[in-house]
């Protein structure tokens, strides 16, 4: 994992902070990452999660499904992050913001289309 994302989250949350925010153990956070329910990348040697993905003390509802679709299309974590944060005004600014709003269905549709 490298620090190569140009367009991306404005705020990052460390894994211990994700644990606190979600009120789960750090082991559970690691399991969520392994199972593809949460996306974490390394920044300056530390694994972090985009703050938007753990809004309101929960993981965004559609995130696990989107991550599965992106991984099935051959995306690694950095590429998935890049795809989620690619600027797109039709998705409320980008896919990650669209997932948290009324555009979640469209984000999912676009992720499904990547597999074909």
Phi and psi restraints in degrees (range 20) as a CNS / XPLOR table:
assign (resid 1 and name C) (resid 2 and name N)
       (resid 2 and name CA) (resid 2 and name C) 1.0 -117.5 20.0 2
assign (resid 2 and name N) (resid 2 and name CA)
       (resid 2 and name C) (resid 3 and name N) 1.0 177.7 20.0 2
assign (resid 2 and name C) (resid 3 and name N)
       (resid 3 and name CA) (resid 3 and name C) 1.0 -98.0 20.0 2
assign (resid 3 and name N) (resid 3 and name CA)
       (resid 3 and name C) (resid 4 and name N) 1.0 45.5 20.0 2
assign (resid 3 and name C) (resid 4 and name N)
       (resid 4 and name CA) (resid 4 and name C) 1.0 -95.7 20.0 2
assign (resid 4 and name N) (resid 4 and name CA)
       (resid 4 and name C) (resid 5 and name N) 1.0 0.1 20.0 2
assign (resid 4 and name C) (resid 5 and name N)
       (resid 5 and name CA) (resid 5 and name C) 1.0 -76.3 20.0 2
assign (resid 5 and name N) (resid 5 and name CA)
       (resid 5 and name C) (resid 6 and name N) 1.0 125.6 20.0 2
assign (resid 5 and name C) (resid 6 and name N)
       (resid 6 and name CA) (resid 6 and name C) 1.0 -91.6 20.0 2
assign (resid 6 and name N) (resid 6 and name CA)
       (resid 6 and name C) (resid 7 and name N) 1.0 -56.4 20.0 2
assign (resid 6 and name C) (resid 7 and name N)
       (resid 7 and name CA) (resid 7 and name C) 1.0 -88.7 20.0 2
assign (resid 7 and name N) (resid 7 and name CA)
       (resid 7 and name C) (resid 8 and name N) 1.0 128.0 20.0 2
assign (resid 7 and name C) (resid 8 and name N)
       (resid 8 and name CA) (resid 8 and name C) 1.0 -164.9 20.0 2
assign (resid 8 and name N) (resid 8 and name CA)
       (resid 8 and name C) (resid 9 and name N) 1.0 -167.2 20.0 2
assign (resid 8 and name C) (resid 9 and name N)
       (resid 9 and name CA) (resid 9 and name C) 1.0 -63.0 20.0 2
assign (resid 9 and name N) (resid 9 and name CA)
       (resid 9 and name C) (resid 10 and name N) 1.0 150.8 20.0 2
assign (resid 9 and name C) (resid 10 and name N)
       (resid 10 and name CA) (resid 10 and name C) 1.0 -87.6 20.0 2
assign (resid 10 and name N) (resid 10 and name CA)
       (resid 10 and name C) (resid 11 and name N) 1.0 -19.4 20.0 2
assign (resid 10 and name C) (resid 11 and name N)
       (resid 11 and name CA) (resid 11 and name C) 1.0 -140.5 20.0 2
assign (resid 11 and name N) (resid 11 and name CA)
       (resid 11 and name C) (resid 12 and name N) 1.0 139.6 20.0 2
assign (resid 11 and name C) (resid 12 and name N)
       (resid 12 and name CA) (resid 12 and name C) 1.0 -115.2 20.0 2
assign (resid 12 and name N) (resid 12 and name CA)
       (resid 12 and name C) (resid 13 and name N) 1.0 151.8 20.0 2
assign (resid 12 and name C) (resid 13 and name N)
       (resid 13 and name CA) (resid 13 and name C) 1.0 -125.3 20.0 2
assign (resid 13 and name N) (resid 13 and name CA)
       (resid 13 and name C) (resid 14 and name N) 1.0 131.0 20.0 2
assign (resid 13 and name C) (resid 14 and name N)
       (resid 14 and name CA) (resid 14 and name C) 1.0 -72.3 20.0 2
assign (resid 14 and name N) (resid 14 and name CA)
       (resid 14 and name C) (resid 15 and name N) 1.0 161.2 20.0 2
assign (resid 14 and name C) (resid 15 and name N)
       (resid 15 and name CA) (resid 15 and name C) 1.0 -61.7 20.0 2
assign (resid 15 and name N) (resid 15 and name CA)
       (resid 15 and name C) (resid 16 and name N) 1.0 -40.9 20.0 2
assign (resid 15 and name C) (resid 16 and name N)
       (resid 16 and name CA) (resid 16 and name C) 1.0 -61.2 20.0 2
assign (resid 16 and name N) (resid 16 and name CA)
       (resid 16 and name C) (resid 17 and name N) 1.0 -36.2 20.0 2
assign (resid 16 and name C) (resid 17 and name N)
       (resid 17 and name CA) (resid 17 and name C) 1.0 -70.2 20.0 2
assign (resid 17 and name N) (resid 17 and name CA)
       (resid 17 and name C) (resid 18 and name N) 1.0 -34.9 20.0 2
assign (resid 17 and name C) (resid 18 and name N)
       (resid 18 and name CA) (resid 18 and name C) 1.0 -62.3 20.0 2
assign (resid 18 and name N) (resid 18 and name CA)
       (resid 18 and name C) (resid 19 and name N) 1.0 -43.0 20.0 2
assign (resid 18 and name C) (resid 19 and name N)
       (resid 19 and name CA) (resid 19 and name C) 1.0 -56.4 20.0 2
assign (resid 19 and name N) (resid 19 and name CA)
       (resid 19 and name C) (resid 20 and name N) 1.0 -46.5 20.0 2
assign (resid 19 and name C) (resid 20 and name N)
       (resid 20 and name CA) (resid 20 and name C) 1.0 -66.0 20.0 2
assign (resid 20 and name N) (resid 20 and name CA)
       (resid 20 and name C) (resid 21 and name N) 1.0 -45.5 20.0 2
assign (resid 20 and name C) (resid 21 and name N)
       (resid 21 and name CA) (resid 21 and name C) 1.0 -62.8 20.0 2
assign (resid 21 and name N) (resid 21 and name CA)
       (resid 21 and name C) (resid 22 and name N) 1.0 -39.1 20.0 2
assign (resid 21 and name C) (resid 22 and name N)
       (resid 22 and name CA) (resid 22 and name C) 1.0 -88.7 20.0 2
assign (resid 22 and name N) (resid 22 and name CA)
       (resid 22 and name C) (resid 23 and name N) 1.0 -6.7 20.0 2
assign (resid 22 and name C) (resid 23 and name N)
       (resid 23 and name CA) (resid 23 and name C) 1.0 57.2 20.0 2
assign (resid 23 and name N) (resid 23 and name CA)
       (resid 23 and name C) (resid 24 and name N) 1.0 47.7 20.0 2
assign (resid 23 and name C) (resid 24 and name N)
       (resid 24 and name CA) (resid 24 and name C) 1.0 -132.8 20.0 2
assign (resid 24 and name N) (resid 24 and name CA)
       (resid 24 and name C) (resid 25 and name N) 1.0 165.9 20.0 2
assign (resid 24 and name C) (resid 25 and name N)
       (resid 25 and name CA) (resid 25 and name C) 1.0 -71.6 20.0 2
assign (resid 25 and name N) (resid 25 and name CA)
       (resid 25 and name C) (resid 26 and name N) 1.0 159.5 20.0 2
assign (resid 25 and name C) (resid 26 and name N)
       (resid 26 and name CA) (resid 26 and name C) 1.0 -62.8 20.0 2
assign (resid 26 and name N) (resid 26 and name CA)
       (resid 26 and name C) (resid 27 and name N) 1.0 -32.9 20.0 2
assign (resid 26 and name C) (resid 27 and name N)
       (resid 27 and name CA) (resid 27 and name C) 1.0 -61.5 20.0 2
assign (resid 27 and name N) (resid 27 and name CA)
       (resid 27 and name C) (resid 28 and name N) 1.0 -39.5 20.0 2
assign (resid 27 and name C) (resid 28 and name N)
       (resid 28 and name CA) (resid 28 and name C) 1.0 -65.4 20.0 2
assign (resid 28 and name N) (resid 28 and name CA)
       (resid 28 and name C) (resid 29 and name N) 1.0 -38.0 20.0 2
assign (resid 28 and name C) (resid 29 and name N)
       (resid 29 and name CA) (resid 29 and name C) 1.0 -63.0 20.0 2
assign (resid 29 and name N) (resid 29 and name CA)
       (resid 29 and name C) (resid 30 and name N) 1.0 -45.7 20.0 2
assign (resid 29 and name C) (resid 30 and name N)
       (resid 30 and name CA) (resid 30 and name C) 1.0 -60.9 20.0 2
assign (resid 30 and name N) (resid 30 and name CA)
       (resid 30 and name C) (resid 31 and name N) 1.0 -40.3 20.0 2
assign (resid 30 and name C) (resid 31 and name N)
       (resid 31 and name CA) (resid 31 and name C) 1.0 -64.4 20.0 2
assign (resid 31 and name N) (resid 31 and name CA)
       (resid 31 and name C) (resid 32 and name N) 1.0 -41.3 20.0 2
assign (resid 31 and name C) (resid 32 and name N)
       (resid 32 and name CA) (resid 32 and name C) 1.0 -61.1 20.0 2
assign (resid 32 and name N) (resid 32 and name CA)
       (resid 32 and name C) (resid 33 and name N) 1.0 -38.6 20.0 2
assign (resid 32 and name C) (resid 33 and name N)
       (resid 33 and name CA) (resid 33 and name C) 1.0 -67.8 20.0 2
assign (resid 33 and name N) (resid 33 and name CA)
       (resid 33 and name C) (resid 34 and name N) 1.0 -47.4 20.0 2
assign (resid 33 and name C) (resid 34 and name N)
       (resid 34 and name CA) (resid 34 and name C) 1.0 -60.2 20.0 2
assign (resid 34 and name N) (resid 34 and name CA)
       (resid 34 and name C) (resid 35 and name N) 1.0 -38.9 20.0 2
assign (resid 34 and name C) (resid 35 and name N)
       (resid 35 and name CA) (resid 35 and name C) 1.0 -80.6 20.0 2
assign (resid 35 and name N) (resid 35 and name CA)
       (resid 35 and name C) (resid 36 and name N) 1.0 -3.6 20.0 2
assign (resid 35 and name C) (resid 36 and name N)
       (resid 36 and name CA) (resid 36 and name C) 1.0 80.4 20.0 2
assign (resid 36 and name N) (resid 36 and name CA)
       (resid 36 and name C) (resid 37 and name N) 1.0 20.7 20.0 2
assign (resid 36 and name C) (resid 37 and name N)
       (resid 37 and name CA) (resid 37 and name C) 1.0 -92.2 20.0 2
assign (resid 37 and name N) (resid 37 and name CA)
       (resid 37 and name C) (resid 38 and name N) 1.0 -10.4 20.0 2
assign (resid 37 and name C) (resid 38 and name N)
       (resid 38 and name CA) (resid 38 and name C) 1.0 -149.3 20.0 2
assign (resid 38 and name N) (resid 38 and name CA)
       (resid 38 and name C) (resid 39 and name N) 1.0 147.3 20.0 2
assign (resid 38 and name C) (resid 39 and name N)
       (resid 39 and name CA) (resid 39 and name C) 1.0 -109.0 20.0 2
assign (resid 39 and name N) (resid 39 and name CA)
       (resid 39 and name C) (resid 40 and name N) 1.0 126.0 20.0 2
assign (resid 39 and name C) (resid 40 and name N)
       (resid 40 and name CA) (resid 40 and name C) 1.0 -132.4 20.0 2
assign (resid 40 and name N) (resid 40 and name CA)
       (resid 40 and name C) (resid 41 and name N) 1.0 141.5 20.0 2
assign (resid 40 and name C) (resid 41 and name N)
       (resid 41 and name CA) (resid 41 and name C) 1.0 -133.5 20.0 2
assign (resid 41 and name N) (resid 41 and name CA)
       (resid 41 and name C) (resid 42 and name N) 1.0 164.5 20.0 2
assign (resid 41 and name C) (resid 42 and name N)
       (resid 42 and name CA) (resid 42 and name C) 1.0 -91.6 20.0 2
assign (resid 42 and name N) (resid 42 and name CA)
       (resid 42 and name C) (resid 43 and name N) 1.0 132.4 20.0 2
assign (resid 42 and name C) (resid 43 and name N)
       (resid 43 and name CA) (resid 43 and name C) 1.0 -132.9 20.0 2
assign (resid 43 and name N) (resid 43 and name CA)
       (resid 43 and name C) (resid 44 and name N) 1.0 120.9 20.0 2
assign (resid 43 and name C) (resid 44 and name N)
       (resid 44 and name CA) (resid 44 and name C) 1.0 53.7 20.0 2
assign (resid 44 and name N) (resid 44 and name CA)
       (resid 44 and name C) (resid 45 and name N) 1.0 37.9 20.0 2
assign (resid 44 and name C) (resid 45 and name N)
       (resid 45 and name CA) (resid 45 and name C) 1.0 82.0 20.0 2
assign (resid 45 and name N) (resid 45 and name CA)
       (resid 45 and name C) (resid 46 and name N) 1.0 1.0 20.0 2
assign (resid 45 and name C) (resid 46 and name N)
       (resid 46 and name CA) (resid 46 and name C) 1.0 -117.4 20.0 2
assign (resid 46 and name N) (resid 46 and name CA)
       (resid 46 and name C) (resid 47 and name N) 1.0 134.5 20.0 2
assign (resid 46 and name C) (resid 47 and name N)
       (resid 47 and name CA) (resid 47 and name C) 1.0 -76.1 20.0 2
assign (resid 47 and name N) (resid 47 and name CA)
       (resid 47 and name C) (resid 48 and name N) 1.0 128.7 20.0 2
assign (resid 47 and name C) (resid 48 and name N)
       (resid 48 and name CA) (resid 48 and name C) 1.0 -135.4 20.0 2
assign (resid 48 and name N) (resid 48 and name CA)
       (resid 48 and name C) (resid 49 and name N) 1.0 161.8 20.0 2
assign (resid 48 and name C) (resid 49 and name N)
       (resid 49 and name CA) (resid 49 and name C) 1.0 -123.6 20.0 2
assign (resid 49 and name N) (resid 49 and name CA)
       (resid 49 and name C) (resid 50 and name N) 1.0 137.6 20.0 2
assign (resid 49 and name C) (resid 50 and name N)
       (resid 50 and name CA) (resid 50 and name C) 1.0 -59.5 20.0 2
assign (resid 50 and name N) (resid 50 and name CA)
       (resid 50 and name C) (resid 51 and name N) 1.0 131.0 20.0 2
assign (resid 50 and name C) (resid 51 and name N)
       (resid 51 and name CA) (resid 51 and name C) 1.0 -58.3 20.0 2
assign (resid 51 and name N) (resid 51 and name CA)
       (resid 51 and name C) (resid 52 and name N) 1.0 -35.1 20.0 2
assign (resid 51 and name C) (resid 52 and name N)
       (resid 52 and name CA) (resid 52 and name C) 1.0 -62.5 20.0 2
assign (resid 52 and name N) (resid 52 and name CA)
       (resid 52 and name C) (resid 53 and name N) 1.0 -24.2 20.0 2
assign (resid 52 and name C) (resid 53 and name N)
       (resid 53 and name CA) (resid 53 and name C) 1.0 -79.5 20.0 2
assign (resid 53 and name N) (resid 53 and name CA)
       (resid 53 and name C) (resid 54 and name N) 1.0 -13.8 20.0 2
assign (resid 53 and name C) (resid 54 and name N)
       (resid 54 and name CA) (resid 54 and name C) 1.0 -123.2 20.0 2
assign (resid 54 and name N) (resid 54 and name CA)
       (resid 54 and name C) (resid 55 and name N) 1.0 51.3 20.0 2
assign (resid 54 and name C) (resid 55 and name N)
       (resid 55 and name CA) (resid 55 and name C) 1.0 -76.8 20.0 2
assign (resid 55 and name N) (resid 55 and name CA)
       (resid 55 and name C) (resid 56 and name N) 1.0 149.4 20.0 2
assign (resid 55 and name C) (resid 56 and name N)
       (resid 56 and name CA) (resid 56 and name C) 1.0 55.4 20.0 2
assign (resid 56 and name N) (resid 56 and name CA)
       (resid 56 and name C) (resid 57 and name N) 1.0 38.4 20.0 2
assign (resid 56 and name C) (resid 57 and name N)
       (resid 57 and name CA) (resid 57 and name C) 1.0 59.9 20.0 2
assign (resid 57 and name N) (resid 57 and name CA)
       (resid 57 and name C) (resid 58 and name N) 1.0 28.1 20.0 2
assign (resid 57 and name C) (resid 58 and name N)
       (resid 58 and name CA) (resid 58 and name C) 1.0 -151.7 20.0 2
assign (resid 58 and name N) (resid 58 and name CA)
       (resid 58 and name C) (resid 59 and name N) 1.0 157.9 20.0 2
assign (resid 58 and name C) (resid 59 and name N)
       (resid 59 and name CA) (resid 59 and name C) 1.0 -75.4 20.0 2
assign (resid 59 and name N) (resid 59 and name CA)
       (resid 59 and name C) (resid 60 and name N) 1.0 140.1 20.0 2
assign (resid 59 and name C) (resid 60 and name N)
       (resid 60 and name CA) (resid 60 and name C) 1.0 -51.7 20.0 2
assign (resid 60 and name N) (resid 60 and name CA)
       (resid 60 and name C) (resid 61 and name N) 1.0 135.3 20.0 2
assign (resid 60 and name C) (resid 61 and name N)
       (resid 61 and name CA) (resid 61 and name C) 1.0 -52.1 20.0 2
assign (resid 61 and name N) (resid 61 and name CA)
       (resid 61 and name C) (resid 62 and name N) 1.0 -45.0 20.0 2
assign (resid 61 and name C) (resid 62 and name N)
       (resid 62 and name CA) (resid 62 and name C) 1.0 -91.9 20.0 2
assign (resid 62 and name N) (resid 62 and name CA)
       (resid 62 and name C) (resid 63 and name N) 1.0 -3.2 20.0 2
assign (resid 62 and name C) (resid 63 and name N)
       (resid 63 and name CA) (resid 63 and name C) 1.0 -58.8 20.0 2
assign (resid 63 and name N) (resid 63 and name CA)
       (resid 63 and name C) (resid 64 and name N) 1.0 -48.5 20.0 2
assign (resid 63 and name C) (resid 64 and name N)
       (resid 64 and name CA) (resid 64 and name C) 1.0 -57.1 20.0 2
assign (resid 64 and name N) (resid 64 and name CA)
       (resid 64 and name C) (resid 65 and name N) 1.0 -41.1 20.0 2
assign (resid 64 and name C) (resid 65 and name N)
       (resid 65 and name CA) (resid 65 and name C) 1.0 -64.4 20.0 2
assign (resid 65 and name N) (resid 65 and name CA)
       (resid 65 and name C) (resid 66 and name N) 1.0 -42.1 20.0 2
assign (resid 65 and name C) (resid 66 and name N)
       (resid 66 and name CA) (resid 66 and name C) 1.0 -63.9 20.0 2
assign (resid 66 and name N) (resid 66 and name CA)
       (resid 66 and name C) (resid 67 and name N) 1.0 -43.9 20.0 2
assign (resid 66 and name C) (resid 67 and name N)
       (resid 67 and name CA) (resid 67 and name C) 1.0 -62.2 20.0 2
assign (resid 67 and name N) (resid 67 and name CA)
       (resid 67 and name C) (resid 68 and name N) 1.0 -38.9 20.0 2
assign (resid 67 and name C) (resid 68 and name N)
       (resid 68 and name CA) (resid 68 and name C) 1.0 -62.6 20.0 2
assign (resid 68 and name N) (resid 68 and name CA)
       (resid 68 and name C) (resid 69 and name N) 1.0 -45.7 20.0 2
assign (resid 68 and name C) (resid 69 and name N)
       (resid 69 and name CA) (resid 69 and name C) 1.0 -60.9 20.0 2
assign (resid 69 and name N) (resid 69 and name CA)
       (resid 69 and name C) (resid 70 and name N) 1.0 -43.0 20.0 2
assign (resid 69 and name C) (resid 70 and name N)
       (resid 70 and name CA) (resid 70 and name C) 1.0 -67.1 20.0 2
assign (resid 70 and name N) (resid 70 and name CA)
       (resid 70 and name C) (resid 71 and name N) 1.0 -41.5 20.0 2
assign (resid 70 and name C) (resid 71 and name N)
       (resid 71 and name CA) (resid 71 and name C) 1.0 -65.6 20.0 2
assign (resid 71 and name N) (resid 71 and name CA)
       (resid 71 and name C) (resid 72 and name N) 1.0 -38.8 20.0 2
assign (resid 71 and name C) (resid 72 and name N)
       (resid 72 and name CA) (resid 72 and name C) 1.0 -63.7 20.0 2
assign (resid 72 and name N) (resid 72 and name CA)
       (resid 72 and name C) (resid 73 and name N) 1.0 -28.0 20.0 2
assign (resid 72 and name C) (resid 73 and name N)
       (resid 73 and name CA) (resid 73 and name C) 1.0 -84.1 20.0 2
assign (resid 73 and name N) (resid 73 and name CA)
       (resid 73 and name C) (resid 74 and name N) 1.0 1.7 20.0 2
assign (resid 73 and name C) (resid 74 and name N)
       (resid 74 and name CA) (resid 74 and name C) 1.0 95.2 20.0 2
assign (resid 74 and name N) (resid 74 and name CA)
       (resid 74 and name C) (resid 75 and name N) 1.0 10.4 20.0 2
assign (resid 74 and name C) (resid 75 and name N)
       (resid 75 and name CA) (resid 75 and name C) 1.0 -81.6 20.0 2
assign (resid 75 and name N) (resid 75 and name CA)
       (resid 75 and name C) (resid 76 and name N) 1.0 136.1 20.0 2
assign (resid 75 and name C) (resid 76 and name N)
       (resid 76 and name CA) (resid 76 and name C) 1.0 -88.8 20.0 2
assign (resid 76 and name N) (resid 76 and name CA)
       (resid 76 and name C) (resid 77 and name N) 1.0 -178.3 20.0 2
assign (resid 76 and name C) (resid 77 and name N)
       (resid 77 and name CA) (resid 77 and name C) 1.0 -62.0 20.0 2
assign (resid 77 and name N) (resid 77 and name CA)
       (resid 77 and name C) (resid 78 and name N) 1.0 -41.7 20.0 2
assign (resid 77 and name C) (resid 78 and name N)
       (resid 78 and name CA) (resid 78 and name C) 1.0 -64.5 20.0 2
assign (resid 78 and name N) (resid 78 and name CA)
       (resid 78 and name C) (resid 79 and name N) 1.0 -42.6 20.0 2
assign (resid 78 and name C) (resid 79 and name N)
       (resid 79 and name CA) (resid 79 and name C) 1.0 -67.4 20.0 2
assign (resid 79 and name N) (resid 79 and name CA)
       (resid 79 and name C) (resid 80 and name N) 1.0 -38.0 20.0 2
assign (resid 79 and name C) (resid 80 and name N)
       (resid 80 and name CA) (resid 80 and name C) 1.0 -63.5 20.0 2
assign (resid 80 and name N) (resid 80 and name CA)
       (resid 80 and name C) (resid 81 and name N) 1.0 -42.5 20.0 2
assign (resid 80 and name C) (resid 81 and name N)
       (resid 81 and name CA) (resid 81 and name C) 1.0 -61.4 20.0 2
assign (resid 81 and name N) (resid 81 and name CA)
       (resid 81 and name C) (resid 82 and name N) 1.0 -45.2 20.0 2
assign (resid 81 and name C) (resid 82 and name N)
       (resid 82 and name CA) (resid 82 and name C) 1.0 -59.9 20.0 2
assign (resid 82 and name N) (resid 82 and name CA)
       (resid 82 and name C) (resid 83 and name N) 1.0 -43.5 20.0 2
assign (resid 82 and name C) (resid 83 and name N)
       (resid 83 and name CA) (resid 83 and name C) 1.0 -64.5 20.0 2
assign (resid 83 and name N) (resid 83 and name CA)
       (resid 83 and name C) (resid 84 and name N) 1.0 -44.4 20.0 2
assign (resid 83 and name C) (resid 84 and name N)
       (resid 84 and name CA) (resid 84 and name C) 1.0 -62.6 20.0 2
assign (resid 84 and name N) (resid 84 and name CA)
       (resid 84 and name C) (resid 85 and name N) 1.0 -30.8 20.0 2
assign (resid 84 and name C) (resid 85 and name N)
       (resid 85 and name CA) (resid 85 and name C) 1.0 -107.3 20.0 2
assign (resid 85 and name N) (resid 85 and name CA)
       (resid 85 and name C) (resid 86 and name N) 1.0 10.3 20.0 2
assign (resid 85 and name C) (resid 86 and name N)
       (resid 86 and name CA) (resid 86 and name C) 1.0 -62.9 20.0 2
assign (resid 86 and name N) (resid 86 and name CA)
       (resid 86 and name C) (resid 87 and name N) 1.0 126.2 20.0 2
assign (resid 86 and name C) (resid 87 and name N)
       (resid 87 and name CA) (resid 87 and name C) 1.0 -58.2 20.0 2
assign (resid 87 and name N) (resid 87 and name CA)
       (resid 87 and name C) (resid 88 and name N) 1.0 129.8 20.0 2
assign (resid 87 and name C) (resid 88 and name N)
       (resid 88 and name CA) (resid 88 and name C) 1.0 -157.4 20.0 2
assign (resid 88 and name N) (resid 88 and name CA)
       (resid 88 and name C) (resid 89 and name N) 1.0 102.7 20.0 2
assign (resid 88 and name C) (resid 89 and name N)
       (resid 89 and name CA) (resid 89 and name C) 1.0 -65.9 20.0 2
assign (resid 89 and name N) (resid 89 and name CA)
       (resid 89 and name C) (resid 90 and name N) 1.0 -22.4 20.0 2
assign (resid 89 and name C) (resid 90 and name N)
       (resid 90 and name CA) (resid 90 and name C) 1.0 -73.2 20.0 2
assign (resid 90 and name N) (resid 90 and name CA)
       (resid 90 and name C) (resid 91 and name N) 1.0 -11.1 20.0 2
assign (resid 90 and name C) (resid 91 and name N)
       (resid 91 and name CA) (resid 91 and name C) 1.0 -114.9 20.0 2
assign (resid 91 and name N) (resid 91 and name CA)
       (resid 91 and name C) (resid 92 and name N) 1.0 38.3 20.0 2
assign (resid 91 and name C) (resid 92 and name N)
       (resid 92 and name CA) (resid 92 and name C) 1.0 63.5 20.0 2
assign (resid 92 and name N) (resid 92 and name CA)
       (resid 92 and name C) (resid 93 and name N) 1.0 23.6 20.0 2
assign (resid 92 and name C) (resid 93 and name N)
       (resid 93 and name CA) (resid 93 and name C) 1.0 119.8 20.0 2
assign (resid 93 and name N) (resid 93 and name CA)
       (resid 93 and name C) (resid 94 and name N) 1.0 -43.6 20.0 2
assign (resid 93 and name C) (resid 94 and name N)
       (resid 94 and name CA) (resid 94 and name C) 1.0 -168.1 20.0 2
assign (resid 94 and name N) (resid 94 and name CA)
       (resid 94 and name C) (resid 95 and name N) 1.0 172.2 20.0 2
assign (resid 94 and name C) (resid 95 and name N)
       (resid 95 and name CA) (resid 95 and name C) 1.0 -61.4 20.0 2
assign (resid 95 and name N) (resid 95 and name CA)
       (resid 95 and name C) (resid 96 and name N) 1.0 -37.6 20.0 2
assign (resid 95 and name C) (resid 96 and name N)
       (resid 96 and name CA) (resid 96 and name C) 1.0 -63.2 20.0 2
assign (resid 96 and name N) (resid 96 and name CA)
       (resid 96 and name C) (resid 97 and name N) 1.0 -42.1 20.0 2
assign (resid 96 and name C) (resid 97 and name N)
       (resid 97 and name CA) (resid 97 and name C) 1.0 -70.3 20.0 2
assign (resid 97 and name N) (resid 97 and name CA)
       (resid 97 and name C) (resid 98 and name N) 1.0 -36.3 20.0 2
assign (resid 97 and name C) (resid 98 and name N)
       (resid 98 and name CA) (resid 98 and name C) 1.0 -61.9 20.0 2
assign (resid 98 and name N) (resid 98 and name CA)
       (resid 98 and name C) (resid 99 and name N) 1.0 -35.0 20.0 2
assign (resid 98 and name C) (resid 99 and name N)
       (resid 99 and name CA) (resid 99 and name C) 1.0 -62.9 20.0 2
assign (resid 99 and name N) (resid 99 and name CA)
       (resid 99 and name C) (resid 100 and name N) 1.0 -29.8 20.0 2
assign (resid 99 and name C) (resid 100 and name N)
       (resid 100 and name CA) (resid 100 and name C) 1.0 -87.8 20.0 2
assign (resid 100 and name N) (resid 100 and name CA)
       (resid 100 and name C) (resid 101 and name N) 1.0 3.3 20.0 2
assign (resid 100 and name C) (resid 101 and name N)
       (resid 101 and name CA) (resid 101 and name C) 1.0 -134.8 20.0 2
assign (resid 101 and name N) (resid 101 and name CA)
       (resid 101 and name C) (resid 102 and name N) 1.0 -150.4 20.0 2
assign (resid 101 and name C) (resid 102 and name N)
       (resid 102 and name CA) (resid 102 and name C) 1.0 -74.7 20.0 2
assign (resid 102 and name N) (resid 102 and name CA)
       (resid 102 and name C) (resid 103 and name N) 1.0 -8.9 20.0 2
assign (resid 102 and name C) (resid 103 and name N)
       (resid 103 and name CA) (resid 103 and name C) 1.0 -95.6 20.0 2
assign (resid 103 and name N) (resid 103 and name CA)
       (resid 103 and name C) (resid 104 and name N) 1.0 8.2 20.0 2
assign (resid 103 and name C) (resid 104 and name N)
       (resid 104 and name CA) (resid 104 and name C) 1.0 -56.6 20.0 2
assign (resid 104 and name N) (resid 104 and name CA)
       (resid 104 and name C) (resid 105 and name N) 1.0 -41.7 20.0 2
assign (resid 104 and name C) (resid 105 and name N)
       (resid 105 and name CA) (resid 105 and name C) 1.0 -62.8 20.0 2
assign (resid 105 and name N) (resid 105 and name CA)
       (resid 105 and name C) (resid 106 and name N) 1.0 -40.1 20.0 2
assign (resid 105 and name C) (resid 106 and name N)
       (resid 106 and name CA) (resid 106 and name C) 1.0 -68.8 20.0 2
assign (resid 106 and name N) (resid 106 and name CA)
       (resid 106 and name C) (resid 107 and name N) 1.0 -38.3 20.0 2
assign (resid 106 and name C) (resid 107 and name N)
       (resid 107 and name CA) (resid 107 and name C) 1.0 -60.9 20.0 2
assign (resid 107 and name N) (resid 107 and name CA)
       (resid 107 and name C) (resid 108 and name N) 1.0 -44.8 20.0 2
assign (resid 107 and name C) (resid 108 and name N)
       (resid 108 and name CA) (resid 108 and name C) 1.0 -63.7 20.0 2
assign (resid 108 and name N) (resid 108 and name CA)
       (resid 108 and name C) (resid 109 and name N) 1.0 -42.6 20.0 2
assign (resid 108 and name C) (resid 109 and name N)
       (resid 109 and name CA) (resid 109 and name C) 1.0 -59.7 20.0 2
assign (resid 109 and name N) (resid 109 and name CA)
       (resid 109 and name C) (resid 110 and name N) 1.0 -44.0 20.0 2
assign (resid 109 and name C) (resid 110 and name N)
       (resid 110 and name CA) (resid 110 and name C) 1.0 -67.0 20.0 2
assign (resid 110 and name N) (resid 110 and name CA)
       (resid 110 and name C) (resid 111 and name N) 1.0 -37.3 20.0 2
assign (resid 110 and name C) (resid 111 and name N)
       (resid 111 and name CA) (resid 111 and name C) 1.0 -66.3 20.0 2
assign (resid 111 and name N) (resid 111 and name CA)
       (resid 111 and name C) (resid 112 and name N) 1.0 -38.8 20.0 2
assign (resid 111 and name C) (resid 112 and name N)
       (resid 112 and name CA) (resid 112 and name C) 1.0 -63.1 20.0 2
assign (resid 112 and name N) (resid 112 and name CA)
       (resid 112 and name C) (resid 113 and name N) 1.0 -37.5 20.0 2
assign (resid 112 and name C) (resid 113 and name N)
       (resid 113 and name CA) (resid 113 and name C) 1.0 -66.7 20.0 2
assign (resid 113 and name N) (resid 113 and name CA)
       (resid 113 and name C) (resid 114 and name N) 1.0 -21.2 20.0 2
assign (resid 113 and name C) (resid 114 and name N)
       (resid 114 and name CA) (resid 114 and name C) 1.0 -67.0 20.0 2
assign (resid 114 and name N) (resid 114 and name CA)
       (resid 114 and name C) (resid 115 and name N) 1.0 -24.8 20.0 2
assign (resid 114 and name C) (resid 115 and name N)
       (resid 115 and name CA) (resid 115 and name C) 1.0 -78.6 20.0 2
assign (resid 115 and name N) (resid 115 and name CA)
       (resid 115 and name C) (resid 116 and name N) 1.0 -5.0 20.0 2
